[in-house]
Amino acid sequence: MFGNDAEFLLTLHRTHAAELRAEVSADRLARSVARDSGRGWLGRRQPATRTGDSRR
């Protein structure tokens, strides 16, 4: 279909390499961000609450 166009193949390779680098950097950033541990300010686990729950 495209034949043996070297410029097209090089562009395709560079685009794919850039996408892979972006994916790796996004994964690295996601791993570096601290996860919410579900602990309150006293260090104890807080029970899961529903959005409609309101304790008075």
C-alpha positions, 0 to 999 in steps of 0.5 A, a space after each residue: 500500500 505505501 511501498 517502501 517510503 523511507 521517510 514514511 517509515 522513519 516518521 512512523 518509527 519516531 511517532 511510535 517511539 514518542 508515544 512509548 516514551 510518553 506512556 512510560 513517563 505517565 506510568 512513572 509519574 503515577 507510581 511516584 504520586 502518593 496514594 491515599 491510604 485511607 487514614 485520618 489525621 490520627 493515623 487510624 483507618 476511617 470506615 468507608 462512607 457513602 456520599 449520602 451518609 451524614 453523621 450528626 
